[in-house]
Amino acid sequence: MPDAGYRGPAAARSPHLSRRTLLAATLAAAVGLTASACGAGAAAQGDGKSFTYWSMWKQNEPQAKVLQAAIDQFTKDTGVTVHVQWKGRQVIQQLAPTLNTSNVPADLVDSPDRSAYAQLHMTGQALDLTPVLKAAVPGESGTVADVIPAKYLDLNTTGGVLWQMPYEVILSQLWFDGSALPDVAAEPPATWDEFVELLDARKKALGDGPLALDADVPDYGAYWTYYAVARGLGDGAFGKAVADRTGASFRTDAFVEALEHVEKLVKGGYFTNGYDASKWPTVQQKWAKGKSDFLLLGTFAPSETAEFAGDSFAYRSFPFPAFGPSGDTSQDIYLIGFSIPKKARNSAAAQKFISYFLARKHLEGISTQARNITPRSDIAAPPELADGQKALETRKVVKSLDGVKETAADWYTKVFLPLNTKFLTGRLSSRSFAEKLAGDSATYWKSA
């Protein structure tokens, strides 16, 4: 189960410069400009000959293979050596204790945005990457700012500091088998009423609830509640309620009414039998085998379920339906990207690699090999994620769970998730869930 939660040559003998040598010279010039622009924020630039990279991926994961290929080519093209360590999902936690010392072991690190925000930016240990936006993208005519849309950069910028440069986009939608449900593939439900009408028809056809959920994974159940609040009260409403440390915002009639949409699904038997006592990935496997229809999950859904799906399974998805014709239709996302510790000793070389990897010929491996969406609109998503990429292009993108996993991670884990699981499994009504959420939140914040 992913963190959701996720996976120099010798000179030519000719008297004329080789293409490789010319490229190396161009890259060196570009990074020289970037380094001078970044001087105010960097503790050290280094000699530009090497840097150390700690990655969230394991060596056998597709993303690691894409990155390793780019690293190898980067060294050939520039002569810069990259000491890469494939640390796995706890990379930021491993790095964090060193950040305020004079011996930070990594010059570059990648992670989900929430980890970079909490462990690097909020502790004042993230180098501002804004100057990198002016760097040329090697082999292309534009700069980094030209190829990475501002809507993603804005989500990773706080107080004018760009603390992470994204290279992968994760979003959540309702997944289904387009070959089994061609009518849904042709015209997905856009409103809640249309969605419930579809669920009624599918429940009758299946003789079981059409919604798949492994409720023992609290993060997966959180999507349902978050979207209900966003669709009912608008983008950002969940985060605003969490920020109210009195807990009163959870008690409002509007908040409860939004939750009632999900409560009706629970009470109405729309979730597949056994979801409330399942052990992940039991229900996901059941869904992949066609025994339920819709799975609300991130864009890692295909990779998590592919081994259980039949050859004819066609991954399709649609955004969580609006509660009305003019209701909220935002698309939640989280980002994976590069950060540089403020005390990195080789920040210039690390920045050089960031702009290098964002070139289309390197970054497109995240789509073609790792089967994920990149922030570049000129890189097509893999077919199974095409619906998700369309939503990114046509809808307002917002930070997943309103950024609560970044700004109130402990509250989210200790207060929200346990209560939400009880709500999603029918042990709390909308009103009782809201009351408990309000009371427990107020108590938590008083002692936090």
C-alpha positions as CSV (number, residue, x, y, z in Angstrom):
1,M,0.0,0.0,0.0
2,P,1.5,3.3,-1.0
3,D,2.0,6.4,1.0
4,A,-1.5,7.7,0.2
5,G,-1.9,7.1,1.1
6,Y,2.3,6.0,-2.0
7,R,6.2,3.8,-5.7
8,G,31.8,12.3,-18.0
9,P,33.2,11.0,-21.2
10,A,36.4,11.9,-22.7
11,A,36.4,14.9,-25.0
12,A,36.1,14.2,-28.7
13,R,39.4,14.0,-30.7
14,S,37.9,16.3,-33.4
15,P,39.0,19.9,-33.3
16,H,35.2,20.8,-33.2
17,L,33.2,20.5,-30.0
18,S,31.0,17.4,-29.8
19,R,27.3,17.8,-29.2
20,R,27.7,16.3,-25.7
21,T,30.4,18.9,-24.9
22,L,28.3,21.7,-26.2
23,L,25.4,20.5,-24.1
24,A,27.6,20.3,-21.0
25,A,28.8,23.8,-21.6
26,T,25.2,25.1,-22.0
27,L,24.1,23.3,-18.9
28,A,27.0,24.7,-16.9
29,A,26.2,28.2,-18.1
30,A,22.5,27.8,-17.2
31,V,23.3,26.6,-13.7
32,G,25.8,29.3,-13.2
33,L,23.0,31.9,-13.7
34,T,20.7,29.9,-11.4
35,A,23.4,29.6,-8.7
36,S,24.1,33.3,-8.7
37,A,20.3,34.0,-8.5
38,C,20.0,31.6,-5.6
39,G,23.0,32.8,-3.6
40,A,20.9,34.6,-1.0
41,G,19.0,31.5,0.0
42,A,21.7,28.9,-0.1
43,A,24.0,28.1,2.8
44,A,26.6,26.6,0.3
45,Q,26.9,26.2,-3.4
46,G,29.6,23.6,-3.5
47,D,32.1,23.0,-6.3
48,G,29.3,21.9,-8.7
49,K,31.0,18.5,-9.4
50,S,28.7,16.3,-7.3
51,F,25.8,16.1,-5.0
52,T,24.0,13.6,-2.8
53,Y,20.3,12.7,-3.5
54,W,18.1,10.9,-1.0
55,S,15.0,9.5,-2.7
56,M,11.6,8.3,-1.3
57,W,11.6,5.4,-3.9
58,K,13.1,2.0,-3.5
59,Q,15.6,0.9,-6.1
60,N,13.3,-1.6,-7.8
61,E,10.3,0.8,-8.2
62,P,9.5,2.3,-11.6
63,Q,10.1,5.9,-10.5
64,A,13.5,4.9,-9.3
65,K,14.4,3.4,-12.6
66,V,13.2,6.5,-14.5
67,L,15.3,8.7,-12.1
68,Q,18.3,6.5,-12.3
69,A,18.3,6.6,-16.1
70,A,18.1,10.4,-16.0
71,I,20.9,10.5,-13.4
72,D,23.2,8.4,-15.6
73,Q,22.6,10.6,-18.6
74,F,23.0,13.7,-16.4
75,T,26.4,12.6,-15.4
76,K,27.4,11.8,-19.0
77,D,26.2,15.2,-20.2
78,T,27.5,17.4,-17.4
79,G,30.2,15.5,-15.6
80,V,28.4,16.0,-12.3
81,T,28.4,12.9,-10.1
82,V,25.1,12.0,-8.3
83,H,25.4,9.9,-5.1
84,V,21.9,8.6,-4.9
85,Q,20.4,6.6,-2.0
86,W,17.0,4.9,-2.4
87,K,15.7,5.5,1.1
88,G,12.0,4.6,0.8
89,R,8.9,6.4,2.2
90,Q,10.5,7.5,5.4
91,V,13.2,9.5,3.7
92,I,12.2,12.9,5.2
93,Q,11.9,11.4,8.7
94,Q,15.4,10.1,8.3
95,L,16.7,13.4,7.1
96,A,14.8,15.6,9.6
97,P,17.1,15.2,12.7
98,T,20.1,16.4,10.6
99,L,18.5,19.5,9.1
100,N,19.5,21.9,11.9
101,T,23.1,20.7,12.1
102,S,26.2,21.6,10.1
103,N,26.3,18.2,8.5
104,V,23.2,17.7,6.4
105,P,23.8,14.5,4.5
106,A,21.6,15.1,1.5
107,D,21.6,18.0,-1.0
108,L,18.4,16.9,-2.7
109,V,15.4,15.0,-1.5
110,D,12.1,14.0,-3.0
111,S,8.9,13.3,-1.1
112,P,5.1,13.9,-1.0
113,D,4.3,17.6,-0.6
114,R,2.9,17.2,2.9
115,S,6.2,15.7,4.2
116,A,8.3,18.5,2.6
117,Y,6.0,21.1,4.0
118,A,5.9,19.8,7.5
119,Q,9.6,18.7,7.9
120,L,11.4,21.2,5.7
121,H,9.3,24.4,5.2
122,M,7.7,24.6,8.6
123,T,11.0,24.1,10.3
124,G,12.6,26.8,8.2
125,Q,14.9,24.3,6.6
126,A,13.7,24.4,3.0
127,L,15.7,26.3,0.4
128,D,13.6,28.6,-1.7
129,L,13.5,27.1,-5.2
130,T,11.8,30.2,-6.8
131,P,15.1,31.1,-8.7
132,V,15.0,27.6,-10.4
133,L,12.0,28.7,-12.3
134,K,14.2,31.0,-14.4
135,A,16.6,28.1,-15.3
136,A,16.6,26.9,-18.9
137,V,15.3,23.4,-19.4
138,P,18.1,21.6,-21.2
139,G,17.3,20.7,-24.8
140,E,14.2,22.9,-24.9
141,S,13.6,26.6,-25.7
142,G,11.8,27.5,-22.4
143,T,12.5,27.8,-18.7
144,V,11.2,25.7,-15.8
145,A,8.4,28.2,-15.3
146,D,7.3,27.7,-18.9
147,V,6.8,23.9,-18.4
148,I,5.5,23.6,-14.9
149,P,2.0,25.2,-14.6
150,A,1.6,27.9,-12.0
151,K,-1.4,26.1,-10.4
152,Y,1.0,23.4,-9.1
153,L,3.7,25.8,-8.1
154,D,1.2,27.9,-6.1
155,L,0.2,24.9,-4.0
156,N,3.9,24.4,-3.1
157,T,4.6,28.0,-2.3
158,T,4.0,29.5,1.2
159,G,4.9,33.0,2.1
160,G,6.7,33.5,-1.2
161,V,8.9,30.4,-0.7
162,L,8.7,27.6,-3.2
163,W,9.7,24.7,-1.0
164,Q,9.1,21.9,-3.5
165,M,9.4,21.5,-7.3
166,P,6.8,18.9,-8.4
167,Y,7.4,16.2,-10.9
168,E,4.4,13.8,-10.2
169,V,0.7,14.6,-9.6
170,I,-1.6,12.3,-7.6
171,L,-5.4,12.8,-7.6
172,S,-8.4,10.9,-6.4
173,Q,-11.5,10.0,-8.4
174,L,-14.2,7.3,-8.6
175,W,-12.8,4.4,-10.6
176,F,-14.7,1.8,-12.6
177,D,-14.3,-0.7,-15.4
178,G,-15.2,1.1,-18.6
179,S,-15.6,-2.2,-20.5
180,A,-18.3,-3.4,-18.0
181,L,-20.0,0.0,-17.8
182,P,-19.8,1.6,-21.2
183,D,-22.7,3.9,-20.6
184,V,-20.9,5.4,-17.6
185,A,-17.7,5.7,-19.6
186,A,-19.7,7.6,-22.3
187,E,-21.4,9.9,-19.8
188,P,-20.3,9.8,-16.1
189,P,-22.6,11.2,-13.5
190,A,-22.0,14.9,-13.0
191,T,-24.3,15.5,-10.0
192,W,-25.1,13.7,-6.8
193,D,-28.7,12.9,-7.9
194,E,-27.3,11.3,-11.1
195,F,-24.8,9.4,-9.1
196,V,-27.4,8.0,-6.7
197,E,-29.6,7.1,-9.6
198,L,-26.8,5.1,-11.1
199,L,-26.0,3.5,-7.8
200,D,-29.6,2.4,-7.4
201,A,-29.5,0.7,-10.8
202,R,-26.2,-1.0,-10.1
203,K,-27.2,-2.2,-6.7
204,K,-30.2,-3.9,-8.2
205,A,-28.1,-5.5,-11.0
206,L,-25.4,-6.7,-8.6
207,G,-27.5,-7.7,-5.7
208,D,-24.9,-6.0,-3.5
209,G,-23.6,-2.5,-2.8
210,P,-21.8,-1.1,-5.8
211,L,-19.3,1.0,-3.8
212,A,-15.9,-0.5,-2.9
213,L,-14.1,0.5,0.3
214,D,-11.6,-1.3,2.5
215,A,-12.6,0.6,5.7
216,D,-9.7,-0.7,7.7
217,V,-7.5,1.8,5.8
218,P,-8.6,5.1,7.5
219,D,-7.1,7.3,4.8
220,Y,-9.2,5.7,2.1
221,G,-12.4,6.5,4.1
222,A,-11.3,10.1,4.6
223,Y,-11.8,10.8,0.9
224,W,-15.6,10.3,1.2
225,T,-16.0,12.7,4.1
226,Y,-13.6,15.3,2.7
227,Y,-15.4,15.4,-0.7
228,A,-18.9,15.6,1.0
229,V,-17.8,18.6,2.9
230,A,-16.1,20.2,-0.1
231,R,-19.1,19.7,-2.4
232,G,-21.6,20.8,0.3
233,L,-19.8,23.8,1.7
234,G,-17.2,24.7,-1.0
235,D,-13.5,24.4,-1.6
236,G,-11.5,24.9,1.5
237,A,-14.4,24.3,3.9
238,F,-12.9,21.2,5.5
239,G,-9.6,23.0,6.2
240,K,-11.5,26.0,7.7
241,A,-13.4,23.8,10.0
242,V,-10.2,22.1,11.2
243,A,-8.7,25.5,11.8
244,D,-11.5,26.4,14.2
245,R,-10.0,25.2,17.4
246,T,-13.2,25.6,19.4
247,G,-14.7,22.8,17.2
248,A,-17.9,24.8,16.7
249,S,-17.6,24.7,12.9
250,F,-18.2,21.0,12.9
251,R,-21.6,21.5,14.6
252,T,-23.1,23.7,12.0
253,D,-26.2,22.5,10.2
254,A,-24.5,23.0,6.9
255,F,-21.6,20.7,7.9
256,V,-24.0,18.0,9.1
257,E,-26.1,18.3,6.0
258,A,-23.1,17.7,3.9
259,L,-22.2,14.6,5.9
260,E,-25.7,13.3,5.4
261,H,-25.0,12.6,1.8
262,V,-22.5,9.9,2.8
263,E,-24.6,8.7,5.8
264,K,-27.4,7.8,3.3
265,L,-25.0,5.7,1.3
266,V,-23.9,3.9,4.5
267,K,-27.5,3.3,5.8
268,G,-28.8,2.5,2.3
269,G,-26.4,-0.4,1.8
270,Y,-24.6,1.2,-1.1
271,F,-21.2,0.0,0.1
272,T,-20.3,-3.6,-0.8
273,N,-21.0,-6.3,1.8
274,G,-18.1,-6.8,4.2
275,Y,-16.5,-3.4,3.6
276,D,-16.7,-2.5,7.3
277,A,-14.8,-5.6,8.4
278,S,-12.5,-6.0,5.4
279,K,-8.7,-6.4,5.5
280,W,-7.0,-4.4,2.8
281,P,-6.9,-5.2,-0.1
282,T,-9.8,-7.6,0.1
283,V,-12.5,-5.2,-1.2
284,Q,-10.1,-3.7,-3.8
285,Q,-9.6,-7.2,-5.2
286,K,-13.3,-7.8,-5.2
287,W,-13.8,-4.6,-7.1
288,A,-11.1,-5.5,-9.7
289,K,-12.8,-8.8,-10.3
290,G,-16.1,-7.0,-11.1
291,K,-18.0,-7.8,-8.0
292,S,-18.5,-4.1,-7.1
293,D,-18.5,-1.0,-9.4
294,F,-16.9,2.1,-8.0
295,L,-13.8,2.7,-6.0
296,L,-12.9,6.2,-4.6
297,L,-9.1,6.2,-4.6
298,G,-6.0,8.0,-5.8
299,T,-4.3,7.5,-9.2
300,F,-2.4,4.6,-7.7
301,A,-5.6,2.6,-8.0
302,P,-4.6,0.8,-11.3
303,S,-1.2,-0.2,-10.0
304,E,-2.7,-1.5,-6.7
305,T,-5.3,-3.6,-8.5
306,A,-3.9,-4.5,-11.9
307,E,-2.8,-8.0,-10.9
308,F,-6.4,-8.9,-9.9
309,A,-8.2,-7.3,-12.9
310,G,-9.0,-9.3,-16.0
311,D,-7.5,-8.6,-19.4
312,S,-10.6,-6.8,-20.5
313,F,-10.7,-4.4,-17.6
314,A,-10.5,-0.8,-18.8
315,Y,-9.6,1.7,-16.1
316,R,-11.8,4.7,-16.2
317,S,-12.6,7.3,-13.6
318,F,-14.7,10.5,-13.0
319,P,-14.5,13.2,-10.4
320,F,-16.6,13.1,-7.2
321,P,-20.1,14.5,-8.3
322,A,-21.2,18.0,-7.5
323,F,-24.1,18.3,-5.1
324,G,-25.9,20.6,-7.6
325,P,-25.6,22.1,-11.1
326,S,-23.6,25.0,-9.7
327,G,-21.9,23.2,-6.9
328,D,-18.2,22.8,-6.1
329,T,-16.4,20.7,-8.8
330,S,-12.8,21.1,-7.6
331,Q,-10.2,18.3,-8.1
332,D,-8.1,17.5,-5.1
333,I,-4.4,16.6,-5.7
334,Y,-1.2,16.1,-3.9
335,L,2.3,16.4,-5.4
336,I,5.6,14.6,-5.3
337,G,8.7,16.5,-6.0
338,F,12.2,17.7,-5.2
339,S,13.3,19.8,-2.2
340,I,16.7,21.1,-1.2
341,P,17.7,21.5,2.5
342,K,18.7,25.1,3.3
343,K,22.1,23.8,4.6
344,A,22.8,21.6,1.6
345,R,26.5,21.9,0.7
346,N,26.0,21.3,-3.0
347,S,22.7,23.1,-3.7
348,A,23.9,24.5,-7.1
349,A,24.4,21.0,-8.5
350,A,21.1,19.8,-7.0
351,Q,19.3,22.7,-8.7
352,K,21.0,21.8,-11.9
353,F,19.6,18.3,-11.8
354,I,16.0,19.6,-11.1
355,S,15.9,21.6,-14.3
356,Y,17.5,18.7,-16.2
357,F,15.0,16.1,-15.0
358,L,12.0,18.4,-15.9
359,A,12.9,18.2,-19.6
360,R,10.3,16.3,-21.4
361,K,12.6,13.5,-22.6
362,H,13.4,12.6,-19.0
363,L,10.1,13.4,-17.2
364,E,7.9,11.5,-19.6
365,G,9.2,8.3,-18.1
366,I,7.0,9.1,-15.1
367,S,4.1,8.5,-17.4
368,T,5.4,5.9,-19.8
369,Q,7.2,3.7,-17.3
370,A,6.0,4.6,-13.8
371,R,2.4,5.0,-15.2
372,N,1.7,8.3,-13.3
373,I,0.7,11.9,-14.3
374,T,3.4,14.6,-14.6
375,P,2.7,18.3,-14.1
376,R,3.7,19.0,-17.7
377,S,0.6,19.3,-19.8
378,D,2.5,18.3,-23.0
379,I,3.2,14.8,-21.5
380,A,0.2,12.6,-22.0
381,A,-0.9,10.5,-19.0
382,P,-0.9,6.8,-19.4
383,P,-4.3,5.7,-20.9
384,E,-5.6,4.4,-17.6
385,L,-5.1,7.9,-16.1
386,A,-6.4,9.9,-19.1
387,D,-9.6,10.8,-17.3
388,G,-7.7,12.2,-14.4
389,Q,-5.5,14.3,-16.6
390,K,-8.6,15.7,-18.3
391,A,-9.9,16.8,-14.9
392,L,-6.6,18.5,-14.1
393,E,-6.9,20.5,-17.3
394,T,-10.6,21.5,-16.9
395,R,-11.1,21.9,-13.1
396,K,-9.8,24.0,-10.3
397,V,-7.1,22.0,-8.5
398,V,-6.9,22.1,-4.7
399,K,-4.6,20.6,-2.2
400,S,-5.8,17.1,-1.0
401,L,-7.8,17.3,2.2
402,D,-7.3,21.1,2.1
403,G,-3.7,20.5,3.3
404,V,-4.8,19.2,6.7
405,K,-2.3,16.4,6.5
406,E,0.4,19.1,6.4
407,T,-1.0,21.7,8.8
408,A,-2.7,19.4,11.4
409,A,-1.2,16.0,10.8
410,D,-1.5,14.9,14.5
411,W,-5.1,16.0,14.8
412,Y,-5.9,14.2,11.5
413,T,-4.4,10.9,12.7
414,K,-5.5,11.0,16.4
415,V,-8.9,12.7,16.2
416,F,-10.4,12.7,12.7
417,L,-9.5,9.3,11.3
418,P,-10.8,7.1,14.2
419,L,-14.1,9.0,14.3
420,N,-14.4,9.0,10.5
421,T,-14.0,5.3,10.3
422,K,-16.8,4.8,12.8
423,F,-18.9,7.2,10.7
424,L,-18.2,5.4,7.4
425,T,-19.0,2.0,9.0
426,G,-22.3,3.1,10.4
427,R,-21.4,3.4,14.1
428,L,-22.0,7.1,14.2
429,S,-24.7,9.2,12.6
430,S,-23.9,12.5,10.8
431,R,-25.0,14.5,13.8
432,S,-23.2,12.3,16.4
433,F,-20.1,12.3,14.3
434,A,-20.1,16.1,14.0
435,E,-20.7,16.4,17.8
436,K,-17.9,14.0,18.6
437,L,-15.6,15.7,16.1
438,A,-16.3,19.1,17.7
439,G,-15.8,18.0,21.2
440,D,-12.8,15.9,20.7
441,S,-11.2,18.6,18.5
442,A,-11.7,21.2,21.2
443,T,-10.1,18.9,23.8
444,Y,-7.2,18.1,21.5
445,W,-6.4,21.7,20.7
446,K,-6.5,22.7,24.3
447,S,-3.8,20.2,25.2
448,A,-1.8,20.3,21.9
